[in-house]
Amino acid sequence: MQLNGSEAIANSSQRRKDIDDNVLNKYSIWRQERDLEADTLIRLVKDQLIMARVYASIAHARKMTDLQNELNSRIKESRHVLEGATVDADLSRR
Protein backbone atom coordinates (compact mmCIF):
# COMPACT_ATOMS: atom_id res chain seq x y z
CA MET A 1 0.00 0.00 0.00
CA GLN A 2 1.48 3.29 -1.09
CA LEU A 3 0.44 6.57 0.49
CA ASN A 4 -0.11 9.77 -1.42
CA GLY A 5 1.75 12.92 -0.38
CA SER A 6 -0.81 14.29 2.08
CA GLU A 7 -1.33 10.89 3.75
CA ALA A 8 2.41 10.43 4.15
CA ILE A 9 2.73 13.88 5.70
CA ALA A 10 -0.18 13.21 8.06
CA ASN A 11 1.29 9.84 9.10
CA SER A 12 4.74 11.37 9.56
CA SER A 13 3.31 14.22 11.61
CA GLN A 14 1.37 11.80 13.85
CA ARG A 15 4.47 9.61 14.38
CA ARG A 16 6.51 12.69 15.35
CA LYS A 17 3.78 13.78 17.78
CA ASP A 18 3.69 10.30 19.34
CA ILE A 19 7.46 10.30 19.78
CA ASP A 20 7.43 13.84 21.19
CA ASP A 21 4.69 12.89 23.66
CA ASN A 22 6.60 9.80 24.77
CA VAL A 23 9.75 11.81 25.39
CA LEU A 24 7.91 14.62 27.15
CA ASN A 25 6.00 12.21 29.38
CA LYS A 26 9.20 10.43 30.35
CA TYR A 27 11.30 13.48 31.19
CA SER A 28 8.84 16.22 32.10
CA ILE A 29 8.73 17.16 35.76
CA TRP A 30 5.07 18.08 35.20
CA ARG A 31 4.03 14.62 34.03
CA GLN A 32 0.72 13.32 35.36
CA GLU A 33 1.89 10.07 36.87
CA ARG A 34 4.67 10.46 39.39
CA ASP A 35 7.30 7.84 39.97
CA LEU A 36 7.12 6.55 43.50
CA GLU A 37 10.70 5.37 43.50
CA ALA A 38 12.99 6.77 46.16
CA ASP A 39 15.54 8.11 43.68
CA THR A 40 13.27 9.91 41.20
CA LEU A 41 14.56 13.40 41.93
CA ILE A 42 18.18 12.27 41.88
CA ARG A 43 17.71 10.65 38.47
CA LEU A 44 16.01 13.79 37.16
CA VAL A 45 18.84 16.04 38.37
CA LYS A 46 21.47 13.69 36.91
CA ASP A 47 19.66 13.80 33.55
CA GLN A 48 19.63 17.59 33.76
CA LEU A 49 23.36 17.62 34.56
CA ILE A 50 24.01 15.67 31.38
CA MET A 51 22.08 18.27 29.39
CA ALA A 52 23.91 21.10 31.17
CA ARG A 53 27.25 19.57 30.18
CA VAL A 54 26.05 19.38 26.57
CA TYR A 55 24.99 23.04 26.65
CA ALA A 56 28.32 24.00 28.25
CA SER A 57 30.21 22.28 25.43
CA ILE A 58 28.06 24.06 22.84
CA ALA A 59 28.71 27.38 24.61
CA HIS A 60 32.43 26.60 24.52
CA ALA A 61 32.30 25.82 20.80
CA ARG A 62 30.48 29.10 20.13
CA LYS A 63 32.87 31.05 22.35
CA MET A 64 30.10 32.06 24.79
CA THR A 65 32.42 32.05 27.80
CA ASP A 66 29.98 33.75 30.22
CA LEU A 67 27.34 31.09 29.61
CA GLN A 68 29.92 28.31 29.74
CA ASN A 69 31.31 29.57 33.05
CA GLU A 70 27.84 29.93 34.54
CA LEU A 71 26.85 26.42 33.48
CA ASN A 72 30.09 24.92 34.77
CA SER A 73 29.57 26.68 38.09
CA ARG A 74 26.00 25.35 38.40
CA ILE A 75 27.14 21.86 37.40
CA LYS A 76 29.78 21.94 40.12
CA GLU A 77 27.18 23.09 42.71
CA SER A 78 24.75 20.36 41.67
CA ARG A 79 27.40 17.66 41.80
CA HIS A 80 28.30 18.80 45.31
CA VAL A 81 24.64 18.56 46.39
CA LEU A 82 24.28 15.11 44.80
CA GLU A 83 27.54 13.85 46.28
CA GLY A 84 26.87 10.63 48.17
CA ALA A 85 23.08 10.82 47.74
CA THR A 86 21.44 7.57 46.67
CA VAL A 87 17.81 8.38 47.49
CA ASP A 88 15.88 11.66 47.41
CA ALA A 89 15.78 11.79 51.21
CA ASP A 90 19.60 12.10 51.23
CA LEU A 91 19.41 15.45 49.48
CA SER A 92 19.79 18.48 51.71
CA ARG A 93 16.85 20.86 51.86
CA ARG A 94 17.81 24.44 51.05
ABEGO torsion letter per residue (X at the ends): XBBBAAAAAAAAAAAAAAAAAAAAAAABAABABBBABAAAAAAAAAAAAAAAAAAAAAAAAAGBAAAAAAAAAAAAAAAAAABGBABAAABBBX
